[in-house]
Amino acid sequence: MSRRSSRPQRRPVTTATSPCPCGRAAAYGDCCGRLHAGEAAAPTAEALMRSRYSAFAVQDEAYLLRTWHPGTRPPGVGFEPGMRWLGLEILETTEGSAFHTTGTVTFRARYTHRGRPGELHEKSRFVRHDGAWVYVEALFV
């Protein structure tokens, strides 16, 4: 039987000059960090998907909840202790541009959980809500 520690989990260290977790060739502060800080909004569903992946990587619960559709938003995000996100691969996008109101993004995200490798393969659905892209739901593939 394992015992859980009562110590708070430490957030991953990411600085403005660190590589962005989303995989784009930009520093975090110039890429997803701007969105997390509220300095800009995601212009496409794919950009929102990338920024949400990065928010999971840096454990930014406020951003994840802010970009979740109010009809499907949970009360909180439970970050899994020992989870480390390693990379994001966008496989397909449908719609989701500045000219659309809906979009989907299919992706593969690699991680380790307590040292064991894993992969999340998901198709996420996004809509515009009050003019901004928000995450609605996941369809696991």
VEXTORDREN-553089 format. One record per atom (N, C-alpha, C): residue number from 1; atom name; x, y, z; residue in one letter. Coordinates in steps of 0.2 Angstrom, whole numbers, plus 2048, in hexadecimal, padded with zeros to 3 digits. Each point is the difference from the previous one (the first is absolute). Layout:
[atom NUM "CA" [X Y Z] "A"]
...
This chain:
[atom 1 "N" [804 7FA 800] "M"]
[atom 1 "CA" [7FC 806 800] "M"]
[atom 1 "C" [804 806 800] "M"]
[atom 2 "N" [7FF 805 7FC] "S"]
[atom 2 "CA" [804 806 7FF] "S"]
[atom 2 "C" [7FD 805 805] "S"]
[atom 3 "N" [805 805 802] "R"]
[atom 3 "CA" [7FD 805 804] "R"]
[atom 3 "C" [801 807 7FC] "R"]
[atom 4 "N" [7FB 804 800] "R"]
[atom 4 "CA" [801 806 7FD] "R"]
[atom 4 "C" [803 805 804] "R"]
[atom 5 "N" [804 805 7FD] "S"]
[atom 5 "CA" [803 805 804] "S"]
[atom 5 "C" [7FC 806 801] "S"]
[atom 6 "N" [800 803 805] "S"]
[atom 6 "CA" [7FC 806 801] "S"]
[atom 6 "C" [803 806 7FE] "S"]
[atom 7 "N" [806 7FF 7FD] "R"]
[atom 7 "CA" [804 806 7FD] "R"]
[atom 7 "C" [7FD 802 7FA] "R"]
[atom 8 "N" [7FF 807 7FF] "P"]
[atom 8 "CA" [7FD 802 7F9] "P"]
[atom 8 "C" [805 7FE 7FA] "P"]
[atom 9 "N" [7FD 7FE 7FB] "Q"]
[atom 9 "CA" [803 7FF 7FA] "Q"]
[atom 9 "C" [804 806 7FD] "Q"]
[atom 10 "N" [806 7FF 7FE] "R"]
[atom 10 "CA" [804 806 7FD] "R"]
[atom 10 "C" [7FE 800 7F9] "R"]
[atom 11 "N" [7FF 806 7FD] "R"]
[atom 11 "CA" [7FE 802 7F9] "R"]
[atom 11 "C" [807 7FF 7FC] "R"]
[atom 12 "N" [7FF 7FE 7FA] "P"]
[atom 12 "CA" [806 800 7FC] "P"]
[atom 12 "C" [803 807 7FF] "P"]
[atom 13 "N" [807 801 7FF] "V"]
[atom 13 "CA" [803 806 800] "V"]
[atom 13 "C" [800 802 7F8] "V"]
[atom 14 "N" [7FC 805 7FE] "T"]
[atom 14 "CA" [800 802 7F9] "T"]
[atom 14 "C" [801 808 801] "T"]
[atom 15 "N" [805 803 7FC] "T"]
[atom 15 "CA" [801 807 800] "T"]
[atom 15 "C" [7FE 802 7F9] "T"]
[atom 16 "N" [800 807 7FF] "A"]
[atom 16 "CA" [7FE 803 7FA] "A"]
[atom 16 "C" [805 7FE 7FA] "A"]
[atom 17 "N" [806 7FF 802] "T"]
[atom 17 "CA" [805 7FE 7FB] "T"]
[atom 17 "C" [800 7F8 7FF] "T"]
[atom 18 "N" [7FD 7FC 804] "S"]
[atom 18 "CA" [800 7F9 7FF] "S"]
[atom 18 "C" [7FD 7FE 7F9] "S"]
[atom 19 "N" [801 7FB 7FD] "P"]
[atom 19 "CA" [7FD 7FE 7FA] "P"]
[atom 19 "C" [7F8 7FE 802] "P"]
[atom 20 "N" [7FC 802 7FB] "C"]
[atom 20 "CA" [7F9 7FF 802] "C"]
[atom 20 "C" [7FE 7F9 800] "C"]
[atom 21 "N" [7FD 7FE 805] "P"]
[atom 21 "CA" [7FE 7F8 800] "P"]
[atom 21 "C" [7FB 7FE 7FA] "P"]
[atom 22 "N" [7FD 805 7FD] "C"]
[atom 22 "CA" [7FC 7FE 7FA] "C"]
[atom 22 "C" [803 7FD 7FA] "C"]
[atom 23 "N" [807 801 800] "G"]
[atom 23 "CA" [804 7FE 7FA] "G"]
[atom 23 "C" [801 805 7FB] "G"]
[atom 24 "N" [7FD 805 800] "R"]
[atom 24 "CA" [802 805 7FB] "R"]
[atom 24 "C" [807 803 801] "R"]
[atom 25 "N" [803 802 7FB] "A"]
[atom 25 "CA" [807 803 801] "A"]
[atom 25 "C" [800 807 802] "A"]
[atom 26 "N" [7FE 801 807] "A"]
[atom 26 "CA" [800 806 803] "A"]
[atom 26 "C" [801 800 807] "A"]
[atom 27 "N" [801 805 803] "A"]
[atom 27 "CA" [801 800 808] "A"]
[atom 27 "C" [7F9 800 803] "A"]
[atom 28 "N" [7FF 7FD 806] "Y"]
[atom 28 "CA" [7FA 800 803] "Y"]
[atom 28 "C" [7FD 807 801] "Y"]
[atom 29 "N" [804 805 802] "G"]
[atom 29 "CA" [7FD 807 801] "G"]
[atom 29 "C" [7FD 803 7F9] "G"]
[atom 30 "N" [803 7FE 7FA] "D"]
[atom 30 "CA" [7FE 802 7FA] "D"]
[atom 30 "C" [7FA 7FC 7FD] "D"]
[atom 31 "N" [7FF 7FA 803] "C"]
[atom 31 "CA" [7FB 7FB 7FD] "C"]
[atom 31 "C" [7FA 800 805] "C"]
[atom 32 "N" [800 7FA 803] "C"]
[atom 32 "CA" [7FA 7FE 804] "C"]
[atom 32 "C" [800 804 806] "C"]
[atom 33 "N" [806 803 803] "G"]
[atom 33 "CA" [800 804 806] "G"]
[atom 33 "C" [7FC 806 7FF] "G"]
[atom 34 "N" [800 803 7FA] "R"]
[atom 34 "CA" [7FC 806 7FF] "R"]
[atom 34 "C" [7F8 7FF 801] "R"]
[atom 35 "N" [7FE 7FA 7FE] "L"]
[atom 35 "CA" [7F9 7FE 801] "L"]
[atom 35 "C" [7FF 7FE 807] "L"]
[atom 36 "N" [804 7FD 803] "H"]
[atom 36 "CA" [7FF 7FE 807] "H"]
[atom 36 "C" [800 806 805] "H"]
[atom 37 "N" [804 806 7FE] "A"]
[atom 37 "CA" [800 806 804] "A"]
[atom 37 "C" [7FA 804 7FE] "A"]
[atom 38 "N" [7FC 7FE 7FB] "G"]
[atom 38 "CA" [7FA 805 7FE] "G"]
[atom 38 "C" [802 805 7FB] "G"]
[atom 39 "N" [806 800 7FE] "E"]
[atom 39 "CA" [802 806 7FB] "E"]
[atom 39 "C" [7FE 7FF 7F9] "E"]
[atom 40 "N" [7FD 7FA 7FF] "A"]
[atom 40 "CA" [7FE 7FF 7F9] "A"]
[atom 40 "C" [7FB 7FA 800] "A"]
[atom 41 "N" [7FC 7FF 7FB] "A"]
[atom 41 "CA" [7FB 7FB 800] "A"]
[atom 41 "C" [802 7FB 7FA] "A"]
[atom 42 "N" [7FF 7FA 801] "A"]
[atom 42 "CA" [801 7FB 7FA] "A"]
[atom 42 "C" [7FC 802 7FA] "A"]
[atom 43 "N" [804 801 7FB] "P"]
[atom 43 "CA" [7FC 802 7F9] "P"]
[atom 43 "C" [7FD 7FA 7FD] "P"]
[atom 44 "N" [802 7FA 801] "T"]
[atom 44 "CA" [7FD 7FA 7FD] "T"]
[atom 44 "C" [7FF 7FA 806] "T"]
[atom 45 "N" [7FC 7FB 7FE] "A"]
[atom 45 "CA" [7FF 7FB 804] "A"]
[atom 45 "C" [807 7FC 801] "A"]
[atom 46 "N" [804 7FF 7FB] "E"]
[atom 46 "CA" [806 7FD 801] "E"]
[atom 46 "C" [805 804 805] "E"]
[atom 47 "N" [800 807 7FF] "A"]
[atom 47 "CA" [804 804 805] "A"]
[atom 47 "C" [7FD 7FF 807] "A"]
[atom 48 "N" [7FA 7FF 801] "L"]
[atom 48 "CA" [7FD 7FF 807] "L"]
[atom 48 "C" [802 7F9 802] "L"]
[atom 49 "N" [800 7FB 7FC] "M"]
[atom 49 "CA" [802 7F9 802] "M"]
[atom 49 "C" [807 800 802] "M"]
[atom 50 "N" [804 804 7FC] "R"]
[atom 50 "CA" [807 800 802] "R"]
[atom 50 "C" [801 803 807] "R"]
[atom 51 "N" [7FD 806 801] "S"]
[atom 51 "CA" [800 804 806] "S"]
[atom 51 "C" [7FE 7FC 806] "S"]
[atom 52 "N" [7FA 7FC 7FF] "R"]
[atom 52 "CA" [7FE 7FC 805] "R"]
[atom 52 "C" [804 7FA 802] "R"]
[atom 53 "N" [804 7FD 7FB] "Y"]
[atom 53 "CA" [805 7FB 801] "Y"]
[atom 53 "C" [805 803 804] "Y"]
[atom 54 "N" [803 806 7FE] "S"]
[atom 54 "CA" [805 803 804] "S"]
[atom 54 "C" [7FD 802 807] "S"]
[atom 55 "N" [7FA 802 801] "A"]
[atom 55 "CA" [7FD 801 807] "A"]
[atom 55 "C" [801 7FA 804] "A"]
[atom 56 "N" [7FE 7FA 7FD] "F"]
[atom 56 "CA" [801 7FA 804] "F"]
[atom 56 "C" [807 7FF 802] "F"]
[atom 57 "N" [805 801 7FB] "A"]
[atom 57 "CA" [807 7FF 801] "A"]
[atom 57 "C" [803 804 806] "A"]
[atom 58 "N" [7FD 807 800] "V"]
[atom 58 "CA" [803 804 806] "V"]
[atom 58 "C" [7FB 801 805] "V"]
[atom 59 "N" [7FA 7FC 800] "Q"]
[atom 59 "CA" [7FB 7FF 806] "Q"]
[atom 59 "C" [7FD 807 801] "Q"]
[atom 60 "N" [7FD 803 7FB] "D"]
[atom 60 "CA" [7FD 806 800] "D"]
[atom 60 "C" [7F8 7FF 800] "D"]
[atom 61 "N" [7FE 7FE 806] "E"]
[atom 61 "CA" [7F9 7FF 801] "E"]
[atom 61 "C" [7FB 805 7FE] "E"]
[atom 62 "N" [802 807 802] "A"]
[atom 62 "CA" [7FC 805 7FE] "A"]
[atom 62 "C" [7FE 801 7F9] "A"]
[atom 63 "N" [806 7FF 7FC] "Y"]
[atom 63 "CA" [7FF 801 7F9] "Y"]
[atom 63 "C" [7FC 7FA 7FD] "Y"]
[atom 64 "N" [801 7FA 802] "L"]
[atom 64 "CA" [7FC 7FA 7FE] "L"]
[atom 64 "C" [7F8 801 801] "L"]
[atom 65 "N" [7FF 803 806] "L"]
[atom 65 "CA" [7F9 801 802] "L"]
[atom 65 "C" [7FD 806 7FC] "L"]
[atom 66 "N" [804 805 7FF] "R"]
[atom 66 "CA" [7FD 806 7FC] "R"]
[atom 66 "C" [7FF 7FE 7F9] "R"]
[atom 67 "N" [803 7FB 7FD] "T"]
[atom 67 "CA" [800 7FE 7F9] "T"]
[atom 67 "C" [7FB 7FA 7FF] "T"]
[atom 68 "N" [7FD 7FE 805] "W"]
[atom 68 "CA" [7FB 7FA 800] "W"]
[atom 68 "C" [7F9 803 7FF] "W"]
[atom 69 "N" [7FC 7FD 7FC] "H"]
[atom 69 "CA" [7F9 802 7FF] "H"]
[atom 69 "C" [7FC 800 807] "H"]
[atom 70 "N" [7FD 805 802] "P"]
[atom 70 "CA" [7FC 800 806] "P"]
[atom 70 "C" [7FB 7FA 801] "P"]
[atom 71 "N" [7FE 7FD 7FA] "G"]
[atom 71 "CA" [7FB 7FB 801] "G"]
[atom 71 "C" [803 7F9 801] "G"]
[atom 72 "N" [807 800 7FF] "T"]
[atom 72 "CA" [803 7F9 801] "T"]
[atom 72 "C" [806 801 805] "T"]
[atom 73 "N" [801 806 803] "R"]
[atom 73 "CA" [806 802 804] "R"]
[atom 73 "C" [7FF 7FC 807] "R"]
[atom 74 "N" [805 7FD 802] "P"]
[atom 74 "CA" [800 7FD 807] "P"]
[atom 74 "C" [802 805 805] "P"]
[atom 75 "N" [7FF 7FF 806] "P"]
[atom 75 "CA" [801 805 806] "P"]
[atom 75 "C" [808 801 801] "P"]
[atom 76 "N" [804 7FB 7FD] "G"]
[atom 76 "CA" [807 801 801] "G"]
[atom 76 "C" [804 7FB 7FC] "G"]
[atom 77 "N" [806 801 7FF] "V"]
[atom 77 "CA" [804 7FB 7FC] "V"]
[atom 77 "C" [805 7FC 805] "V"]
[atom 78 "N" [7FF 7FA 800] "G"]
[atom 78 "CA" [805 7FC 805] "G"]
[atom 78 "C" [806 7FE 7FC] "G"]
[atom 79 "N" [806 803 801] "F"]
[atom 79 "CA" [806 7FE 7FD] "F"]
[atom 79 "C" [802 7FA 803] "F"]
[atom 80 "N" [802 7FB 7FC] "E"]
[atom 80 "CA" [802 7FA 803] "E"]
[atom 80 "C" [808 800 802] "E"]
[atom 81 "N" [801 7FF 807] "P"]
[atom 81 "CA" [807 800 802] "P"]
[atom 81 "C" [804 7FB 7FC] "P"]
[atom 82 "N" [806 802 7FF] "G"]
[atom 82 "CA" [805 7FC 7FC] "G"]
[atom 82 "C" [7FE 800 7F8] "G"]
[atom 83 "N" [7FC 804 7FE] "M"]
[atom 83 "CA" [7FF 801 7F9] "M"]
[atom 83 "C" [804 805 7FD] "M"]
[atom 84 "N" [804 7FE 7FA] "R"]
[atom 84 "CA" [804 805 7FD] "R"]
[atom 84 "C" [7FE 7FF 7F8] "R"]
[atom 85 "N" [7FE 806 7FD] "W"]
[atom 85 "CA" [7FE 800 7F9] "W"]
[atom 85 "C" [807 801 7FC] "W"]
[atom 86 "N" [801 7FC 7FB] "L"]
[atom 86 "CA" [806 800 7FC] "L"]
[atom 86 "C" [7FF 803 7F9] "L"]
[atom 87 "N" [7FA 800 7FD] "G"]
[atom 87 "CA" [800 802 7F9] "G"]
[atom 87 "C" [7F9 800 7FD] "G"]
[atom 88 "N" [7FF 804 7FC] "L"]
[atom 88 "CA" [7F9 801 7FD] "L"]
[atom 88 "C" [801 7FF 7F8] "L"]
[atom 89 "N" [7FC 7FC 7FD] "E"]
[atom 89 "CA" [800 7FF 7F9] "E"]
[atom 89 "C" [7F8 801 7FD] "E"]
[atom 90 "N" [7FF 805 7FC] "I"]
[atom 90 "CA" [7FA 802 7FD] "I"]
[atom 90 "C" [7FF 7FB 7FA] "I"]
[atom 91 "N" [7FB 7FC 800] "L"]
[atom 91 "CA" [7FF 7FB 7FB] "L"]
[atom 91 "C" [7FB 803 7FA] "L"]
[atom 92 "N" [7FB 804 803] "E"]
[atom 92 "CA" [7FB 802 7FB] "E"]
[atom 92 "C" [7FC 806 803] "E"]
[atom 93 "N" [7FE 805 7FC] "T"]
[atom 93 "CA" [7FB 805 802] "T"]
[atom 93 "C" [7FB 800 7FB] "T"]
[atom 94 "N" [7FA 801 803] "T"]
[atom 94 "CA" [7FA 802 7FB] "T"]
[atom 94 "C" [7FD 806 802] "T"]
[atom 95 "N" [7FF 805 7FC] "E"]
[atom 95 "CA" [7FD 806 801] "E"]
[atom 95 "C" [804 804 805] "E"]
[atom 96 "N" [7FE 804 805] "G"]
[atom 96 "CA" [803 803 805] "G"]
[atom 96 "C" [804 806 7FF] "G"]
[atom 97 "N" [7FF 803 7FA] "S"]
[atom 97 "CA" [804 806 7FE] "S"]
[atom 97 "C" [7FC 806 802] "S"]
[atom 98 "N" [803 806 7FF] "A"]
[atom 98 "CA" [7FD 806 801] "A"]
[atom 98 "C" [7F9 801 7FD] "A"]
[atom 99 "N" [7FE 7FC 7FB] "F"]
[atom 99 "CA" [7FA 800 7FC] "F"]
[atom 99 "C" [7FB 7FB 803] "F"]
[atom 100 "N" [802 7FC 804] "H"]
[atom 100 "CA" [7FB 7FB 803] "H"]
[atom 100 "C" [7FE 801 807] "H"]
[atom 101 "N" [7FA 7FC 801] "T"]
[atom 101 "CA" [7FE 801 807] "T"]
[atom 101 "C" [801 7F9 804] "T"]
[atom 102 "N" [802 7FB 7FC] "T"]
[atom 102 "CA" [801 7F9 803] "T"]
[atom 102 "C" [807 7FE 7FD] "T"]
[atom 103 "N" [803 7FB 804] "G"]
[atom 103 "CA" [806 7FD 7FD] "G"]
[atom 103 "C" [802 7FA 804] "G"]
[atom 104 "N" [804 7FB 7FD] "T"]
[atom 104 "CA" [802 7FB 804] "T"]
[atom 104 "C" [808 7FF 7FF] "T"]
[atom 105 "N" [803 7FD 805] "V"]
[atom 105 "CA" [807 7FF 7FF] "V"]
[atom 105 "C" [802 7F9 803] "V"]
[atom 106 "N" [803 7FC 7FB] "T"]
[atom 106 "CA" [802 7FA 802] "T"]
[atom 106 "C" [807 800 802] "T"]
[atom 107 "N" [802 7FD 805] "F"]
[atom 107 "CA" [807 801 802] "F"]
[atom 107 "C" [803 7FA 804] "F"]
[atom 108 "N" [806 7FF 801] "R"]
[atom 108 "CA" [803 7FB 804] "R"]
[atom 108 "C" [805 804 805] "R"]
[atom 109 "N" [800 7FE 806] "A"]
[atom 109 "CA" [804 803 805] "A"]
[atom 109 "C" [804 7FB 804] "A"]
[atom 110 "N" [806 801 800] "R"]
[atom 110 "CA" [804 7FB 804] "R"]
[atom 110 "C" [802 802 807] "R"]
[atom 111 "N" [800 7FB 804] "Y"]
[atom 111 "CA" [801 802 807] "Y"]
[atom 111 "C" [804 7FA 804] "Y"]
[atom 112 "N" [802 802 806] "T"]
[atom 112 "CA" [802 7FB 804] "T"]
[atom 112 "C" [7FC 801 807] "T"]
[atom 113 "N" [7FE 7FA 803] "H"]
[atom 113 "CA" [7FD 801 806] "H"]
[atom 113 "C" [803 7FB 805] "H"]
[atom 114 "N" [803 804 805] "R"]
[atom 114 "CA" [805 7FC 805] "R"]
[atom 114 "C" [805 7FC 7FC] "R"]
[atom 115 "N" [803 803 7FB] "G"]
[atom 115 "CA" [805 7FD 7FC] "G"]
[atom 115 "C" [7FE 7FB 7FB] "G"]
[atom 116 "N" [7FA 7FE 7FF] "R"]
[atom 116 "CA" [7FE 7FC 7FB] "R"]
[atom 116 "C" [7FD 804 7FA] "R"]
[atom 117 "N" [802 7FE 7FA] "P"]
[atom 117 "CA" [7FE 804 7FA] "P"]
[atom 117 "C" [7F8 7FE 7FE] "P"]
[atom 118 "N" [7FD 805 7FD] "G"]
[atom 118 "CA" [7F9 7FF 7FE] "G"]
[atom 118 "C" [7FF 805 7FB] "G"]
[atom 119 "N" [7FA 800 7FD] "E"]
[atom 119 "CA" [7FE 804 7FB] "E"]
[atom 119 "C" [7F8 801 800] "E"]
[atom 120 "N" [7FE 806 7FF] "L"]
[atom 120 "CA" [7F9 802 7FF] "L"]
[atom 120 "C" [7FE 801 7F9] "L"]
[atom 121 "N" [7FC 7FD 7FD] "H"]
[atom 121 "CA" [7FD 801 7F9] "H"]
[atom 121 "C" [7F9 802 801] "H"]
[atom 122 "N" [7FF 806 7FE] "E"]
[atom 122 "CA" [7F9 803 801] "E"]
[atom 122 "C" [7FE 805 7FA] "E"]
[atom 123 "N" [7FA 800 7FF] "K"]
[atom 123 "CA" [7FD 805 7FC] "K"]
[atom 123 "C" [7FC 805 804] "K"]
[atom 124 "N" [802 806 800] "S"]
[atom 124 "CA" [7FC 805 804] "S"]
[atom 124 "C" [7FC 805 7FC] "S"]
[atom 125 "N" [7FA 801 803] "R"]
[atom 125 "CA" [7FB 805 7FD] "R"]
[atom 125 "C" [800 807 803] "R"]
[atom 126 "N" [800 805 7FC] "F"]
[atom 126 "CA" [801 807 802] "F"]
[atom 126 "C" [7FA 804 7FD] "F"]
[atom 127 "N" [7FE 805 803] "V"]
[atom 127 "CA" [7FB 804 7FE] "V"]
[atom 127 "C" [802 807 802] "V"]
[atom 128 "N" [7FD 805 7FC] "R"]
[atom 128 "CA" [801 807 802] "R"]
[atom 128 "C" [7FA 802 805] "R"]
[atom 129 "N" [802 803 806] "H"]
[atom 129 "CA" [7FC 802 805] "H"]
[atom 129 "C" [801 807 802] "H"]
[atom 130 "N" [7FB 804 800] "D"]
[atom 130 "CA" [802 807 801] "D"]
[atom 130 "C" [806 803 7FC] "D"]
[atom 131 "N" [800 7FD 7FA] "G"]
[atom 131 "CA" [806 803 7FB] "G"]
[atom 131 "C" [806 7FC 801] "G"]
[atom 132 "N" [801 7FC 805] "A"]
[atom 132 "CA" [807 7FD 801] "A"]
[atom 132 "C" [7FF 7F8 7FF] "A"]
[atom 133 "N" [805 7FD 7FE] "W"]
[atom 133 "CA" [801 7F9 7FF] "W"]
[atom 133 "C" [800 7FD 807] "W"]
[atom 134 "N" [7FC 7FB 801] "V"]
[atom 134 "CA" [800 7FC 807] "V"]
[atom 134 "C" [7FF 7F8 7FE] "V"]
[atom 135 "N" [803 7FC 805] "Y"]
[atom 135 "CA" [800 7F9 7FF] "Y"]
[atom 135 "C" [7F9 7FE 803] "Y"]
[atom 136 "N" [7FD 7FB 7FC] "V"]
[atom 136 "CA" [7FA 7FD 802] "V"]
[atom 136 "C" [800 7F9 803] "V"]
[atom 137 "N" [803 7FC 7FC] "E"]
[atom 137 "CA" [801 7F9 802] "E"]
[atom 137 "C" [805 7FC 7FC] "E"]
[atom 138 "N" [801 7FA 802] "A"]
[atom 138 "CA" [805 7FC 7FD] "A"]
[atom 138 "C" [7FD 7F9 7FE] "A"]
[atom 139 "N" [802 7FE 7FA] "L"]
[atom 139 "CA" [7FE 7FA 7FE] "L"]
[atom 139 "C" [806 7FC 7FF] "L"]
[atom 140 "N" [801 7FB 804] "F"]
[atom 140 "CA" [806 7FC 800] "F"]
[atom 140 "C" [800 7FB 7FA] "F"]
[atom 141 "N" [806 800 7FD] "V"]
[atom 141 "CA" [801 7FC 7FA] "V"]
[atom 141 "C" [805 7FA 801] "V"]
